Amino acid sequence: MPLLWSGIESLKYRLRGLIVGAFLSLCGLAATLAGLAGIVFPPEIYGDQRVRWPLFVLLSVLSVWGVVLHVLGIVARLSDFHEEP
């Protein structure tokens, strides 16, 4: 839900939505990498490498895209590239 709120705030052209979205995506990336390393979840849940690797690689790719796109949105918002007609 917080990431959905962040997306709605970003569509309303509010900087706080972009910053919160970047932070949440970065937290998701950290949790994904910690899960891939086997730190977050107990080994009995994702102990099988055939299950753990594809799942966490997919989640890490999505998290990286989230971080990159939010940072680009923040840069675009702060630089304010609007052309006046």
C-alpha positions as CSV (number, residue, x, y, z in Angstrom):
1,M,0.0,0.0,0.0
2,P,2.7,2.6,0.7
3,L,4.2,2.0,-2.7
4,L,0.8,2.5,-4.3
5,W,0.4,5.7,-2.4
6,S,3.9,6.7,-3.6
7,G,2.8,6.1,-7.2
8,I,-0.3,8.1,-6.8
9,E,1.6,11.0,-5.3
10,S,4.2,10.8,-8.1
11,L,1.4,11.1,-10.7
12,K,0.2,14.2,-8.9
13,Y,3.7,15.6,-9.5
14,R,4.7,15.6,-5.8
15,L,8.3,15.2,-4.8
16,R,7.5,13.4,-1.5
17,G,5.9,10.5,-3.5
18,L,9.1,10.0,-5.5
19,I,11.3,10.1,-2.4
20,V,9.2,7.7,-0.5
21,G,9.0,5.4,-3.6
22,A,12.8,5.4,-4.0
23,F,13.3,4.6,-0.3
24,L,10.7,1.8,-0.4
25,S,12.3,0.3,-3.6
26,L,15.7,0.5,-2.0
27,C,14.4,-1.3,1.1
28,G,12.9,-3.9,-1.2
29,L,16.2,-4.3,-3.0
30,A,18.0,-4.7,0.3
31,A,15.5,-7.3,1.5
32,T,15.7,-9.2,-1.8
33,L,19.5,-9.4,-1.7
34,A,19.4,-10.4,2.0
35,G,16.9,-13.1,1.1
36,L,19.0,-14.3,-1.8
37,A,22.0,-14.6,0.6
38,G,19.8,-16.6,3.0
39,I,19.8,-14.1,5.8
40,V,16.2,-13.0,6.0
41,F,14.3,-16.3,5.6
42,P,14.9,-19.5,7.4
43,P,16.5,-22.2,5.4
44,E,13.5,-24.5,5.6
45,I,11.3,-22.0,3.7
46,Y,13.6,-21.2,0.7
47,G,16.4,-23.8,1.3
48,D,16.1,-25.2,-2.2
49,Q,18.3,-23.3,-4.6
50,R,16.0,-24.1,-7.5
51,V,13.2,-22.1,-5.8
52,R,15.2,-19.4,-4.2
53,W,17.3,-18.1,-7.1
54,P,14.6,-17.5,-9.7
55,L,12.3,-15.9,-7.2
56,F,14.8,-13.5,-5.7
57,V,16.4,-12.7,-9.1
58,L,13.0,-11.7,-10.4
59,L,12.4,-9.6,-7.3
60,S,15.8,-8.0,-7.4
61,V,15.3,-7.0,-11.1
62,L,12.0,-5.4,-10.2
63,S,13.5,-3.6,-7.2
64,V,16.4,-2.3,-9.3
65,W,14.0,-0.9,-11.9
66,G,12.0,0.7,-9.1
67,V,15.0,2.4,-7.7
68,V,16.3,3.6,-11.1
69,L,13.0,5.0,-12.2
70,H,12.3,6.7,-8.9
71,V,15.8,8.3,-8.9
72,L,15.2,9.5,-12.5
73,G,11.9,10.9,-11.5
74,I,13.5,12.8,-8.6
75,V,16.2,14.2,-10.9
76,A,13.7,15.2,-13.5
77,R,11.5,16.8,-10.9
78,L,14.4,18.7,-9.3
79,S,15.8,19.9,-12.6
80,D,12.3,21.0,-13.8
81,F,12.7,20.5,-17.5
82,H,9.5,22.2,-18.4
83,E,9.5,24.2,-21.6
84,E,7.4,27.4,-21.5
85,P,5.3,27.8,-24.7
